[in-house]
Amino acid sequence: MSNRATRAPAKSLAPTPLPGDLQIDLDAFCAAHYNAEKGEVIRRALRFFIKARLEAEPEMNARFLEERSLLTKQRGAVVSIRARDTGNSVPVPGREPEE
């Protein structure tokens, strides 16, 4: 059971400024790593860290999955899909009508 209702929702931290020494380390690493894109290095590091922590702590993994499910539902968008209206089409010059 989640205690989500009793606490404030997590805030998005991206993009978060890095402390000076960490920013220097990131800049130096990216330059040394064949001028790697900083965003990609950060994404890979986060994925690695999150995976390692969740594998090490099954209870945290359960909370993570619950939170992720809730966040996914909140951010989900409804996309309206309509059938193509072929009875009232406007001809396009140079294009043959579809049959």
Order of alpha helices (4+ residues) and beta strands (2+ residues): alpha-alpha-alpha
